[in-house]
Amino acid sequence: MKAKVYVMLKQGVLDPQGEAVRHALGALGFDGVDKVRQGKVIELDLAEGTTEETVTEMCEKLLANTVIESYRIEI
């Protein structure tokens, strides 16, 4: 069983990495990029029977900093 966890900074949290990517794209001639938000994708290979609640607990305890990040789970 596989799960993907998408972690992004919450709206309103400064994203310096995204801003650096936006700036670099402009420097390379890619005009029209107004905003970039950088995140991460975590792929998990799980034992059969692992519940989404267990994956949620993993996110809450380790995979996401819930103070500044939000996450979405796909099973």
CHARMM internal coordinates of N, CA and C (Angstrom, degrees):
IC EDIT
DIST 1 N 1 CA 1.4442
DIST 1 CA 1 C 1.5343
ANGL 1 N 1 CA 1 C 108.27
DIST 1 C 2 N 1.3166
ANGL 1 CA 1 C 2 N 115.39
DIHE 1 N 1 CA 1 C 2 N 138.30
DIST 2 N 2 CA 1.4683
ANGL 1 C 2 N 2 CA 119.99
DIHE 1 CA 1 C 2 N 2 CA -179.26
DIST 2 CA 2 C 1.5205
ANGL 2 N 2 CA 2 C 109.89
DIHE 1 C 2 N 2 CA 2 C -118.59
DIST 2 C 3 N 1.3196
ANGL 2 CA 2 C 3 N 114.23
DIHE 2 N 2 CA 2 C 3 N 148.78
DIST 3 N 3 CA 1.4629
ANGL 2 C 3 N 3 CA 121.02
DIHE 2 CA 2 C 3 N 3 CA 173.24
DIST 3 CA 3 C 1.5123
ANGL 3 N 3 CA 3 C 107.49
DIHE 2 C 3 N 3 CA 3 C -136.18
DIST 3 C 4 N 1.3331
ANGL 3 CA 3 C 4 N 115.17
DIHE 3 N 3 CA 3 C 4 N 145.67
DIST 4 N 4 CA 1.4586
ANGL 3 C 4 N 4 CA 121.10
DIHE 3 CA 3 C 4 N 4 CA 172.94
DIST 4 CA 4 C 1.5150
ANGL 4 N 4 CA 4 C 107.11
DIHE 3 C 4 N 4 CA 4 C -118.92
DIST 4 C 5 N 1.3266
ANGL 4 CA 4 C 5 N 114.47
DIHE 4 N 4 CA 4 C 5 N 135.70
DIST 5 N 5 CA 1.4615
ANGL 4 C 5 N 5 CA 121.16
DIHE 4 CA 4 C 5 N 5 CA 176.87
DIST 5 CA 5 C 1.5236
ANGL 5 N 5 CA 5 C 107.07
DIHE 4 C 5 N 5 CA 5 C -117.79
DIST 5 C 6 N 1.3241
ANGL 5 CA 5 C 6 N 115.78
DIHE 5 N 5 CA 5 C 6 N 122.55
DIST 6 N 6 CA 1.4585
ANGL 5 C 6 N 6 CA 122.79
DIHE 5 CA 5 C 6 N 6 CA 177.72
DIST 6 CA 6 C 1.5253
ANGL 6 N 6 CA 6 C 107.69
DIHE 5 C 6 N 6 CA 6 C -102.48
DIST 6 C 7 N 1.3292
ANGL 6 CA 6 C 7 N 116.32
DIHE 6 N 6 CA 6 C 7 N 121.13
DIST 7 N 7 CA 1.4632
ANGL 6 C 7 N 7 CA 121.55
DIHE 6 CA 6 C 7 N 7 CA -177.56
DIST 7 CA 7 C 1.5323
ANGL 7 N 7 CA 7 C 108.05
DIHE 6 C 7 N 7 CA 7 C -117.22
DIST 7 C 8 N 1.3302
ANGL 7 CA 7 C 8 N 115.51
DIHE 7 N 7 CA 7 C 8 N 128.12
DIST 8 N 8 CA 1.4685
ANGL 7 C 8 N 8 CA 121.91
DIHE 7 CA 7 C 8 N 8 CA 179.05
DIST 8 CA 8 C 1.5216
ANGL 8 N 8 CA 8 C 109.00
DIHE 7 C 8 N 8 CA 8 C -134.53
DIST 8 C 9 N 1.3248
ANGL 8 CA 8 C 9 N 115.36
DIHE 8 N 8 CA 8 C 9 N 152.87
DIST 9 N 9 CA 1.4582
ANGL 8 C 9 N 9 CA 118.89
DIHE 8 CA 8 C 9 N 9 CA 172.26
DIST 9 CA 9 C 1.5238
ANGL 9 N 9 CA 9 C 108.89
DIHE 8 C 9 N 9 CA 9 C -65.16
DIST 9 C 10 N 1.3079
ANGL 9 CA 9 C 10 N 116.53
DIHE 9 N 9 CA 9 C 10 N 143.84
DIST 10 N 10 CA 1.4606
ANGL 9 C 10 N 10 CA 120.71
DIHE 9 CA 9 C 10 N 10 CA 177.22
DIST 10 CA 10 C 1.5207
ANGL 10 N 10 CA 10 C 109.88
DIHE 9 C 10 N 10 CA 10 C -66.33
DIST 10 C 11 N 1.3484
ANGL 10 CA 10 C 11 N 115.34
DIHE 10 N 10 CA 10 C 11 N 154.34
DIST 11 N 11 CA 1.4633
ANGL 10 C 11 N 11 CA 120.48
DIHE 10 CA 10 C 11 N 11 CA 176.41
DIST 11 CA 11 C 1.5292
ANGL 11 N 11 CA 11 C 108.71
DIHE 10 C 11 N 11 CA 11 C -57.37
DIST 11 C 12 N 1.3074
ANGL 11 CA 11 C 12 N 116.24
DIHE 11 N 11 CA 11 C 12 N 139.03
DIST 12 N 12 CA 1.4565
ANGL 11 C 12 N 12 CA 121.14
DIHE 11 CA 11 C 12 N 12 CA 178.78
DIST 12 CA 12 C 1.5167
ANGL 12 N 12 CA 12 C 114.28
DIHE 11 C 12 N 12 CA 12 C 90.78
DIST 12 C 13 N 1.3368
ANGL 12 CA 12 C 13 N 117.85
DIHE 12 N 12 CA 12 C 13 N -10.77
DIST 13 N 13 CA 1.4670
ANGL 12 C 13 N 13 CA 121.21
DIHE 12 CA 12 C 13 N 13 CA 177.52
DIST 13 CA 13 C 1.5243
ANGL 13 N 13 CA 13 C 107.76
DIHE 12 C 13 N 13 CA 13 C -89.23
DIST 13 C 14 N 1.3106
ANGL 13 CA 13 C 14 N 116.71
DIHE 13 N 13 CA 13 C 14 N 129.52
DIST 14 N 14 CA 1.4580
ANGL 13 C 14 N 14 CA 121.93
DIHE 13 CA 13 C 14 N 14 CA 179.63
DIST 14 CA 14 C 1.5225
ANGL 14 N 14 CA 14 C 110.40
DIHE 13 C 14 N 14 CA 14 C -58.06
DIST 14 C 15 N 1.3430
ANGL 14 CA 14 C 15 N 116.90
DIHE 14 N 14 CA 14 C 15 N 133.03
DIST 15 N 15 CA 1.4629
ANGL 14 C 15 N 15 CA 122.51
DIHE 14 CA 14 C 15 N 15 CA -178.35
DIST 15 CA 15 C 1.5340
ANGL 15 N 15 CA 15 C 108.96
DIHE 14 C 15 N 15 CA 15 C -119.22
DIST 15 C 16 N 1.3473
ANGL 15 CA 15 C 16 N 117.98
DIHE 15 N 15 CA 15 C 16 N 81.23
DIST 16 N 16 CA 1.4613
ANGL 15 C 16 N 16 CA 119.95
DIHE 15 CA 15 C 16 N 16 CA -176.94
DIST 16 CA 16 C 1.5265
ANGL 16 N 16 CA 16 C 113.21
DIHE 15 C 16 N 16 CA 16 C -63.00
DIST 16 C 17 N 1.3234
ANGL 16 CA 16 C 17 N 117.56
DIHE 16 N 16 CA 16 C 17 N -32.49
DIST 17 N 17 CA 1.4635
ANGL 16 C 17 N 17 CA 120.12
DIHE 16 CA 16 C 17 N 17 CA 179.22
DIST 17 CA 17 C 1.5290
ANGL 17 N 17 CA 17 C 110.11
DIHE 16 C 17 N 17 CA 17 C -68.39
DIST 17 C 18 N 1.3218
ANGL 17 CA 17 C 18 N 116.73
DIHE 17 N 17 CA 17 C 18 N -42.59
DIST 18 N 18 CA 1.4576
ANGL 17 C 18 N 18 CA 120.41
DIHE 17 CA 17 C 18 N 18 CA 175.97
DIST 18 CA 18 C 1.5152
ANGL 18 N 18 CA 18 C 111.79
DIHE 17 C 18 N 18 CA 18 C -62.19
DIST 18 C 19 N 1.3214
ANGL 18 CA 18 C 19 N 116.55
DIHE 18 N 18 CA 18 C 19 N -40.61
DIST 19 N 19 CA 1.4672
ANGL 18 C 19 N 19 CA 121.03
DIHE 18 CA 18 C 19 N 19 CA 178.82
DIST 19 CA 19 C 1.5255
ANGL 19 N 19 CA 19 C 110.56
DIHE 18 C 19 N 19 CA 19 C -64.90
DIST 19 C 20 N 1.3276
ANGL 19 CA 19 C 20 N 118.06
DIHE 19 N 19 CA 19 C 20 N -38.54
DIST 20 N 20 CA 1.4666
ANGL 19 C 20 N 20 CA 121.37
DIHE 19 CA 19 C 20 N 20 CA 177.72
DIST 20 CA 20 C 1.5313
ANGL 20 N 20 CA 20 C 110.54
DIHE 19 C 20 N 20 CA 20 C -64.17
DIST 20 C 21 N 1.3178
ANGL 20 CA 20 C 21 N 117.22
DIHE 20 N 20 CA 20 C 21 N -39.86
DIST 21 N 21 CA 1.4675
ANGL 20 C 21 N 21 CA 121.13
DIHE 20 CA 20 C 21 N 21 CA 177.82
DIST 21 CA 21 C 1.5323
ANGL 21 N 21 CA 21 C 109.72
DIHE 20 C 21 N 21 CA 21 C -65.19
DIST 21 C 22 N 1.3334
ANGL 21 CA 21 C 22 N 116.83
DIHE 21 N 21 CA 21 C 22 N -43.97
DIST 22 N 22 CA 1.4682
ANGL 21 C 22 N 22 CA 120.70
DIHE 21 CA 21 C 22 N 22 CA 179.00
DIST 22 CA 22 C 1.5234
ANGL 22 N 22 CA 22 C 110.66
DIHE 21 C 22 N 22 CA 22 C -58.98
DIST 22 C 23 N 1.3274
ANGL 22 CA 22 C 23 N 115.62
DIHE 22 N 22 CA 22 C 23 N -45.49
DIST 23 N 23 CA 1.4612
ANGL 22 C 23 N 23 CA 120.73
DIHE 22 CA 22 C 23 N 23 CA -179.92
DIST 23 CA 23 C 1.5360
ANGL 23 N 23 CA 23 C 110.17
DIHE 22 C 23 N 23 CA 23 C -63.49
DIST 23 C 24 N 1.3218
ANGL 23 CA 23 C 24 N 118.20
DIHE 23 N 23 CA 23 C 24 N -44.60
DIST 24 N 24 CA 1.4653
ANGL 23 C 24 N 24 CA 121.89
DIHE 23 CA 23 C 24 N 24 CA -179.20
DIST 24 CA 24 C 1.5279
ANGL 24 N 24 CA 24 C 110.93
DIHE 23 C 24 N 24 CA 24 C -63.91
DIST 24 C 25 N 1.3168
ANGL 24 CA 24 C 25 N 118.05
DIHE 24 N 24 CA 24 C 25 N -38.83
DIST 25 N 25 CA 1.4676
ANGL 24 C 25 N 25 CA 120.35
DIHE 24 CA 24 C 25 N 25 CA 177.47
DIST 25 CA 25 C 1.5296
ANGL 25 N 25 CA 25 C 110.53
DIHE 24 C 25 N 25 CA 25 C -62.02
DIST 25 C 26 N 1.3354
ANGL 25 CA 25 C 26 N 116.38
DIHE 25 N 25 CA 25 C 26 N -42.16
DIST 26 N 26 CA 1.4600
ANGL 25 C 26 N 26 CA 120.02
DIHE 25 CA 25 C 26 N 26 CA 176.76
DIST 26 CA 26 C 1.5161
ANGL 26 N 26 CA 26 C 111.75
DIHE 25 C 26 N 26 CA 26 C -62.33
DIST 26 C 27 N 1.3237
ANGL 26 CA 26 C 27 N 117.05
DIHE 26 N 26 CA 26 C 27 N -41.49
DIST 27 N 27 CA 1.4645
ANGL 26 C 27 N 27 CA 121.17
DIHE 26 CA 26 C 27 N 27 CA 179.57
DIST 27 CA 27 C 1.5280
ANGL 27 N 27 CA 27 C 111.78
DIHE 26 C 27 N 27 CA 27 C -65.06
DIST 27 C 28 N 1.3269
ANGL 27 CA 27 C 28 N 116.81
DIHE 27 N 27 CA 27 C 28 N -26.40
DIST 28 N 28 CA 1.4614
ANGL 27 C 28 N 28 CA 121.20
DIHE 27 CA 27 C 28 N 28 CA 178.42
DIST 28 CA 28 C 1.5248
ANGL 28 N 28 CA 28 C 112.49
DIHE 27 C 28 N 28 CA 28 C -87.46
DIST 28 C 29 N 1.3282
ANGL 28 CA 28 C 29 N 116.19
DIHE 28 N 28 CA 28 C 29 N 2.38
DIST 29 N 29 CA 1.4510
ANGL 28 C 29 N 29 CA 119.83
DIHE 28 CA 28 C 29 N 29 CA 175.97
DIST 29 CA 29 C 1.5216
ANGL 29 N 29 CA 29 C 115.06
DIHE 28 C 29 N 29 CA 29 C 95.85
DIST 29 C 30 N 1.2992
ANGL 29 CA 29 C 30 N 118.19
DIHE 29 N 29 CA 29 C 30 N 6.74
DIST 30 N 30 CA 1.4586
ANGL 29 C 30 N 30 CA 121.97
DIHE 29 CA 29 C 30 N 30 CA 178.11
DIST 30 CA 30 C 1.5273
ANGL 30 N 30 CA 30 C 108.71
DIHE 29 C 30 N 30 CA 30 C -89.01
DIST 30 C 31 N 1.3176
ANGL 30 CA 30 C 31 N 115.57
DIHE 30 N 30 CA 30 C 31 N 91.22
DIST 31 N 31 CA 1.4555
ANGL 30 C 31 N 31 CA 120.86
DIHE 30 CA 30 C 31 N 31 CA -178.67
DIST 31 CA 31 C 1.5266
ANGL 31 N 31 CA 31 C 110.46
DIHE 30 C 31 N 31 CA 31 C -81.37
DIST 31 C 32 N 1.3104
ANGL 31 CA 31 C 32 N 115.66
DIHE 31 N 31 CA 31 C 32 N 160.33
DIST 32 N 32 CA 1.4606
ANGL 31 C 32 N 32 CA 120.48
DIHE 31 CA 31 C 32 N 32 CA 174.10
DIST 32 CA 32 C 1.5134
ANGL 32 N 32 CA 32 C 115.02
DIHE 31 C 32 N 32 CA 32 C 89.94
DIST 32 C 33 N 1.3192
ANGL 32 CA 32 C 33 N 118.09
DIHE 32 N 32 CA 32 C 33 N 5.93
DIST 33 N 33 CA 1.4638
ANGL 32 C 33 N 33 CA 120.56
DIHE 32 CA 32 C 33 N 33 CA 176.12
DIST 33 CA 33 C 1.5239
ANGL 33 N 33 CA 33 C 106.99
DIHE 32 C 33 N 33 CA 33 C -91.79
DIST 33 C 34 N 1.3192
ANGL 33 CA 33 C 34 N 116.50
DIHE 33 N 33 CA 33 C 34 N 107.24
DIST 34 N 34 CA 1.4612
ANGL 33 C 34 N 34 CA 120.86
DIHE 33 CA 33 C 34 N 34 CA -176.04
DIST 34 CA 34 C 1.5222
ANGL 34 N 34 CA 34 C 113.57
DIHE 33 C 34 N 34 CA 34 C -86.27
DIST 34 C 35 N 1.3408
ANGL 34 CA 34 C 35 N 117.05
DIHE 34 N 34 CA 34 C 35 N -32.86
DIST 35 N 35 CA 1.4594
ANGL 34 C 35 N 35 CA 119.84
DIHE 34 CA 34 C 35 N 35 CA -175.14
DIST 35 CA 35 C 1.5243
ANGL 35 N 35 CA 35 C 108.92
DIHE 34 C 35 N 35 CA 35 C -153.08
DIST 35 C 36 N 1.3131
ANGL 35 CA 35 C 36 N 116.63
DIHE 35 N 35 CA 35 C 36 N 140.55
DIST 36 N 36 CA 1.4674
ANGL 35 C 36 N 36 CA 122.67
DIHE 35 CA 35 C 36 N 36 CA 175.12
DIST 36 CA 36 C 1.5200
ANGL 36 N 36 CA 36 C 107.48
DIHE 35 C 36 N 36 CA 36 C -129.78
DIST 36 C 37 N 1.3149
ANGL 36 CA 36 C 37 N 115.98
DIHE 36 N 36 CA 36 C 37 N 132.87
DIST 37 N 37 CA 1.4580
ANGL 36 C 37 N 37 CA 121.42
DIHE 36 CA 36 C 37 N 37 CA 173.77
DIST 37 CA 37 C 1.5165
ANGL 37 N 37 CA 37 C 107.37
DIHE 36 C 37 N 37 CA 37 C -118.28
DIST 37 C 38 N 1.3077
ANGL 37 CA 37 C 38 N 116.51
DIHE 37 N 37 CA 37 C 38 N 126.03
DIST 38 N 38 CA 1.4598
ANGL 37 C 38 N 38 CA 122.99
DIHE 37 CA 37 C 38 N 38 CA -177.79
DIST 38 CA 38 C 1.5193
ANGL 38 N 38 CA 38 C 108.53
DIHE 37 C 38 N 38 CA 38 C -97.75
DIST 38 C 39 N 1.3155
ANGL 38 CA 38 C 39 N 116.45
DIHE 38 N 38 CA 38 C 39 N 137.20
DIST 39 N 39 CA 1.4621
ANGL 38 C 39 N 39 CA 121.02
DIHE 38 CA 38 C 39 N 39 CA 177.59
DIST 39 CA 39 C 1.5129
ANGL 39 N 39 CA 39 C 110.36
DIHE 38 C 39 N 39 CA 39 C -139.66
DIST 39 C 40 N 1.3171
ANGL 39 CA 39 C 40 N 115.16
DIHE 39 N 39 CA 39 C 40 N -164.27
DIST 40 N 40 CA 1.4574
ANGL 39 C 40 N 40 CA 119.47
DIHE 39 CA 39 C 40 N 40 CA 177.75
DIST 40 CA 40 C 1.5223
ANGL 40 N 40 CA 40 C 109.64
DIHE 39 C 40 N 40 CA 40 C -143.01
DIST 40 C 41 N 1.3282
ANGL 40 CA 40 C 41 N 114.91
DIHE 40 N 40 CA 40 C 41 N 152.53
DIST 41 N 41 CA 1.4522
ANGL 40 C 41 N 41 CA 122.64
DIHE 40 CA 40 C 41 N 41 CA 175.77
DIST 41 CA 41 C 1.5138
ANGL 41 N 41 CA 41 C 106.99
DIHE 40 C 41 N 41 CA 41 C -119.01
DIST 41 C 42 N 1.3153
ANGL 41 CA 41 C 42 N 115.97
DIHE 41 N 41 CA 41 C 42 N 130.05
DIST 42 N 42 CA 1.4627
ANGL 41 C 42 N 42 CA 121.89
DIHE 41 CA 41 C 42 N 42 CA 178.86
DIST 42 CA 42 C 1.5188
ANGL 42 N 42 CA 42 C 107.33
DIHE 41 C 42 N 42 CA 42 C -117.45
DIST 42 C 43 N 1.3346
ANGL 42 CA 42 C 43 N 117.59
DIHE 42 N 42 CA 42 C 43 N 120.47
DIST 43 N 43 CA 1.4545
ANGL 42 C 43 N 43 CA 122.39
DIHE 42 CA 42 C 43 N 43 CA 177.28
DIST 43 CA 43 C 1.5175
ANGL 43 N 43 CA 43 C 108.90
DIHE 42 C 43 N 43 CA 43 C -99.69
DIST 43 C 44 N 1.3160
ANGL 43 CA 43 C 44 N 115.49
DIHE 43 N 43 CA 43 C 44 N 130.74
DIST 44 N 44 CA 1.4607
ANGL 43 C 44 N 44 CA 121.52
DIHE 43 CA 43 C 44 N 44 CA -179.24
DIST 44 CA 44 C 1.5210
ANGL 44 N 44 CA 44 C 109.59
DIHE 43 C 44 N 44 CA 44 C -119.47
DIST 44 C 45 N 1.3248
ANGL 44 CA 44 C 45 N 117.54
DIHE 44 N 44 CA 44 C 45 N 129.70
DIST 45 N 45 CA 1.4623
ANGL 44 C 45 N 45 CA 122.30
DIHE 44 CA 44 C 45 N 45 CA 168.54
DIST 45 CA 45 C 1.5173
ANGL 45 N 45 CA 45 C 105.83
DIHE 44 C 45 N 45 CA 45 C -95.27
DIST 45 C 46 N 1.3287
ANGL 45 CA 45 C 46 N 116.22
DIHE 45 N 45 CA 45 C 46 N 117.02
DIST 46 N 46 CA 1.4589
ANGL 45 C 46 N 46 CA 121.48
DIHE 45 CA 45 C 46 N 46 CA -172.53
DIST 46 CA 46 C 1.5211
ANGL 46 N 46 CA 46 C 111.61
DIHE 45 C 46 N 46 CA 46 C -115.51
DIST 46 C 47 N 1.3086
ANGL 46 CA 46 C 47 N 115.95
DIHE 46 N 46 CA 46 C 47 N 153.42
DIST 47 N 47 CA 1.4549
ANGL 46 C 47 N 47 CA 121.22
DIHE 46 CA 46 C 47 N 47 CA 174.20
DIST 47 CA 47 C 1.5248
ANGL 47 N 47 CA 47 C 109.06
DIHE 46 C 47 N 47 CA 47 C -66.75
DIST 47 C 48 N 1.3167
ANGL 47 CA 47 C 48 N 116.02
DIHE 47 N 47 CA 47 C 48 N 145.79
DIST 48 N 48 CA 1.4641
ANGL 47 C 48 N 48 CA 120.00
DIHE 47 CA 47 C 48 N 48 CA 176.50
DIST 48 CA 48 C 1.5223
ANGL 48 N 48 CA 48 C 109.04
DIHE 47 C 48 N 48 CA 48 C -55.63
DIST 48 C 49 N 1.3080
ANGL 48 CA 48 C 49 N 114.99
DIHE 48 N 48 CA 48 C 49 N 140.41
DIST 49 N 49 CA 1.4549
ANGL 48 C 49 N 49 CA 119.93
DIHE 48 CA 48 C 49 N 49 CA 179.46
DIST 49 CA 49 C 1.5172
ANGL 49 N 49 CA 49 C 114.10
DIHE 48 C 49 N 49 CA 49 C 93.13
DIST 49 C 50 N 1.3460
ANGL 49 CA 49 C 50 N 117.02
DIHE 49 N 49 CA 49 C 50 N -8.44
DIST 50 N 50 CA 1.4598
ANGL 49 C 50 N 50 CA 118.94
DIHE 49 CA 49 C 50 N 50 CA 176.18
DIST 50 CA 50 C 1.5216
ANGL 50 N 50 CA 50 C 108.33
DIHE 49 C 50 N 50 CA 50 C -66.25
DIST 50 C 51 N 1.2977
ANGL 50 CA 50 C 51 N 116.99
DIHE 50 N 50 CA 50 C 51 N 131.45
DIST 51 N 51 CA 1.4660
ANGL 50 C 51 N 51 CA 120.76
DIHE 50 CA 50 C 51 N 51 CA -174.80
DIST 51 CA 51 C 1.5235
ANGL 51 N 51 CA 51 C 111.62
DIHE 50 C 51 N 51 CA 51 C -92.43
DIST 51 C 52 N 1.3112
ANGL 51 CA 51 C 52 N 115.20
DIHE 51 N 51 CA 51 C 52 N 160.90
DIST 52 N 52 CA 1.4558
ANGL 51 C 52 N 52 CA 120.29
DIHE 51 CA 51 C 52 N 52 CA 175.32
DIST 52 CA 52 C 1.5243
ANGL 52 N 52 CA 52 C 110.18
DIHE 51 C 52 N 52 CA 52 C -63.74
DIST 52 C 53 N 1.3186
ANGL 52 CA 52 C 53 N 116.63
DIHE 52 N 52 CA 52 C 53 N -30.99
DIST 53 N 53 CA 1.4669
ANGL 52 C 53 N 53 CA 120.26
DIHE 52 CA 52 C 53 N 53 CA 176.93
DIST 53 CA 53 C 1.5224
ANGL 53 N 53 CA 53 C 111.04
DIHE 52 C 53 N 53 CA 53 C -61.99
DIST 53 C 54 N 1.3382
ANGL 53 CA 53 C 54 N 116.94
DIHE 53 N 53 CA 53 C 54 N -36.99
DIST 54 N 54 CA 1.4655
ANGL 53 C 54 N 54 CA 120.67
DIHE 53 CA 53 C 54 N 54 CA 177.54
DIST 54 CA 54 C 1.5272
ANGL 54 N 54 CA 54 C 110.40
DIHE 53 C 54 N 54 CA 54 C -66.03
DIST 54 C 55 N 1.3329
ANGL 54 CA 54 C 55 N 116.83
DIHE 54 N 54 CA 54 C 55 N -42.02
DIST 55 N 55 CA 1.4645
ANGL 54 C 55 N 55 CA 120.69
DIHE 54 CA 54 C 55 N 55 CA 178.56
DIST 55 CA 55 C 1.5350
ANGL 55 N 55 CA 55 C 109.51
DIHE 54 C 55 N 55 CA 55 C -64.88
DIST 55 C 56 N 1.3173
ANGL 55 CA 55 C 56 N 116.97
DIHE 55 N 55 CA 55 C 56 N -39.51
DIST 56 N 56 CA 1.4609
ANGL 55 C 56 N 56 CA 120.72
DIHE 55 CA 55 C 56 N 56 CA 176.55
DIST 56 CA 56 C 1.5204
ANGL 56 N 56 CA 56 C 110.20
DIHE 55 C 56 N 56 CA 56 C -59.64
DIST 56 C 57 N 1.3124
ANGL 56 CA 56 C 57 N 116.91
DIHE 56 N 56 CA 56 C 57 N -42.57
DIST 57 N 57 CA 1.4701
ANGL 56 C 57 N 57 CA 120.68
DIHE 56 CA 56 C 57 N 57 CA 178.31
DIST 57 CA 57 C 1.5291
ANGL 57 N 57 CA 57 C 110.75
DIHE 56 C 57 N 57 CA 57 C -62.93
DIST 57 C 58 N 1.3483
ANGL 57 CA 57 C 58 N 117.00
DIHE 57 N 57 CA 57 C 58 N -38.70
DIST 58 N 58 CA 1.4702
ANGL 57 C 58 N 58 CA 120.66
DIHE 57 CA 57 C 58 N 58 CA 176.45
DIST 58 CA 58 C 1.5221
ANGL 58 N 58 CA 58 C 110.41
DIHE 57 C 58 N 58 CA 58 C -60.21
DIST 58 C 59 N 1.3273
ANGL 58 CA 58 C 59 N 116.10
DIHE 58 N 58 CA 58 C 59 N -42.55
DIST 59 N 59 CA 1.4636
ANGL 58 C 59 N 59 CA 120.67
DIHE 58 CA 58 C 59 N 59 CA 179.85
DIST 59 CA 59 C 1.5148
ANGL 59 N 59 CA 59 C 111.25
DIHE 58 C 59 N 59 CA 59 C -64.40
DIST 59 C 60 N 1.3090
ANGL 59 CA 59 C 60 N 115.55
DIHE 59 N 59 CA 59 C 60 N -45.70
DIST 60 N 60 CA 1.4682
ANGL 59 C 60 N 60 CA 120.43
DIHE 59 CA 59 C 60 N 60 CA -177.55
DIST 60 CA 60 C 1.5274
ANGL 60 N 60 CA 60 C 112.22
DIHE 59 C 60 N 60 CA 60 C -65.00
DIST 60 C 61 N 1.3346
ANGL 60 CA 60 C 61 N 116.99
DIHE 60 N 60 CA 60 C 61 N -33.69
DIST 61 N 61 CA 1.4614
ANGL 60 C 61 N 61 CA 120.38
DIHE 60 CA 60 C 61 N 61 CA -175.46
DIST 61 CA 61 C 1.5272
ANGL 61 N 61 CA 61 C 114.17
DIHE 60 C 61 N 61 CA 61 C -92.96
DIST 61 C 62 N 1.3625
ANGL 61 CA 61 C 62 N 117.95
DIHE 61 N 61 CA 61 C 62 N -25.71
DIST 62 N 62 CA 1.4617
ANGL 61 C 62 N 62 CA 117.95
DIHE 61 CA 61 C 62 N 62 CA -172.27
DIST 62 CA 62 C 1.5250
ANGL 62 N 62 CA 62 C 114.79
DIHE 61 C 62 N 62 CA 62 C -143.89
DIST 62 C 63 N 1.3100
ANGL 62 CA 62 C 63 N 117.86
DIHE 62 N 62 CA 62 C 63 N -47.22
DIST 63 N 63 CA 1.4594
ANGL 62 C 63 N 63 CA 120.29
DIHE 62 CA 62 C 63 N 63 CA -166.95
DIST 63 CA 63 C 1.5220
ANGL 63 N 63 CA 63 C 114.60
DIHE 62 C 63 N 63 CA 63 C -73.89
DIST 63 C 64 N 1.3222
ANGL 63 CA 63 C 64 N 117.86
DIHE 63 N 63 CA 63 C 64 N -25.75
DIST 64 N 64 CA 1.4572
ANGL 63 C 64 N 64 CA 121.23
DIHE 63 CA 63 C 64 N 64 CA 179.77
DIST 64 CA 64 C 1.5220
ANGL 64 N 64 CA 64 C 109.94
DIHE 63 C 64 N 64 CA 64 C -131.88
DIST 64 C 65 N 1.3117
ANGL 64 CA 64 C 65 N 115.58
DIHE 64 N 64 CA 64 C 65 N 142.27
DIST 65 N 65 CA 1.4622
ANGL 64 C 65 N 65 CA 121.12
DIHE 64 CA 64 C 65 N 65 CA 172.06
DIST 65 CA 65 C 1.5230
ANGL 65 N 65 CA 65 C 105.45
DIHE 64 C 65 N 65 CA 65 C -89.22
DIST 65 C 66 N 1.3151
ANGL 65 CA 65 C 66 N 116.83
DIHE 65 N 65 CA 65 C 66 N 95.39
DIST 66 N 66 CA 1.4636
ANGL 65 C 66 N 66 CA 121.25
DIHE 65 CA 65 C 66 N 66 CA -169.98
DIST 66 CA 66 C 1.5320
ANGL 66 N 66 CA 66 C 113.50
DIHE 65 C 66 N 66 CA 66 C -68.34
DIST 66 C 67 N 1.3143
ANGL 66 CA 66 C 67 N 118.10
DIHE 66 N 66 CA 66 C 67 N -7.63
DIST 67 N 67 CA 1.4622
ANGL 66 C 67 N 67 CA 120.36
DIHE 66 CA 66 C 67 N 67 CA 174.71
DIST 67 CA 67 C 1.5293
ANGL 67 N 67 CA 67 C 109.62
DIHE 66 C 67 N 67 CA 67 C -70.64
DIST 67 C 68 N 1.3416
ANGL 67 CA 67 C 68 N 116.55
DIHE 67 N 67 CA 67 C 68 N -40.60
DIST 68 N 68 CA 1.4609
ANGL 67 C 68 N 68 CA 119.96
DIHE 67 CA 67 C 68 N 68 CA -176.10
DIST 68 CA 68 C 1.5280
ANGL 68 N 68 CA 68 C 113.65
DIHE 67 C 68 N 68 CA 68 C -120.36
DIST 68 C 69 N 1.3334
ANGL 68 CA 68 C 69 N 118.55
DIHE 68 N 68 CA 68 C 69 N -7.03
DIST 69 N 69 CA 1.4532
ANGL 68 C 69 N 69 CA 121.51
DIHE 68 CA 68 C 69 N 69 CA -176.66
DIST 69 CA 69 C 1.5256
ANGL 69 N 69 CA 69 C 111.38
DIHE 68 C 69 N 69 CA 69 C -122.35
DIST 69 C 70 N 1.3180
ANGL 69 CA 69 C 70 N 114.65
DIHE 69 N 69 CA 69 C 70 N 149.36
DIST 70 N 70 CA 1.4631
ANGL 69 C 70 N 70 CA 120.84
DIHE 69 CA 69 C 70 N 70 CA 170.49
DIST 70 CA 70 C 1.5219
ANGL 70 N 70 CA 70 C 106.97
DIHE 69 C 70 N 70 CA 70 C -112.82
DIST 70 C 71 N 1.3240
ANGL 70 CA 70 C 71 N 116.79
DIHE 70 N 70 CA 70 C 71 N 163.43
DIST 71 N 71 CA 1.4657
ANGL 70 C 71 N 71 CA 119.82
DIHE 70 CA 70 C 71 N 71 CA 179.71
DIST 71 CA 71 C 1.5187
ANGL 71 N 71 CA 71 C 110.02
DIHE 70 C 71 N 71 CA 71 C -143.48
DIST 71 C 72 N 1.3387
ANGL 71 CA 71 C 72 N 113.88
DIHE 71 N 71 CA 71 C 72 N 158.03
DIST 72 N 72 CA 1.4582
ANGL 71 C 72 N 72 CA 121.93
DIHE 71 CA 71 C 72 N 72 CA 177.04
DIST 72 CA 72 C 1.5219
ANGL 72 N 72 CA 72 C 107.03
DIHE 71 C 72 N 72 CA 72 C -135.65
DIST 72 C 73 N 1.3106
ANGL 72 CA 72 C 73 N 116.52
DIHE 72 N 72 CA 72 C 73 N 138.49
DIST 73 N 73 CA 1.4660
ANGL 72 C 73 N 73 CA 122.15
DIHE 72 CA 72 C 73 N 73 CA -176.47
DIST 73 CA 73 C 1.5171
ANGL 73 N 73 CA 73 C 109.49
DIHE 72 C 73 N 73 CA 73 C -112.30
DIST 73 C 74 N 1.3466
ANGL 73 CA 73 C 74 N 116.59
DIHE 73 N 73 CA 73 C 74 N 134.71
DIST 74 N 74 CA 1.4546
ANGL 73 C 74 N 74 CA 122.75
DIHE 73 CA 73 C 74 N 74 CA 169.83
DIST 74 CA 74 C 1.5205
ANGL 74 N 74 CA 74 C 107.87
DIHE 73 C 74 N 74 CA 74 C -121.03
DIST 74 C 75 N 1.3086
ANGL 74 CA 74 C 75 N 116.57
DIHE 74 N 74 CA 74 C 75 N 125.00
DIST 75 N 75 CA 1.4771
ANGL 74 C 75 N 75 CA 121.21
DIHE 74 CA 74 C 75 N 75 CA 178.07
DIST 75 CA 75 C 1.5200
ANGL 75 N 75 CA 75 C 107.88
DIHE 74 C 75 N 75 CA 75 C -98.25
END
COOR INIT
IC SEED 1 N 1 CA 1 C
IC BUILD
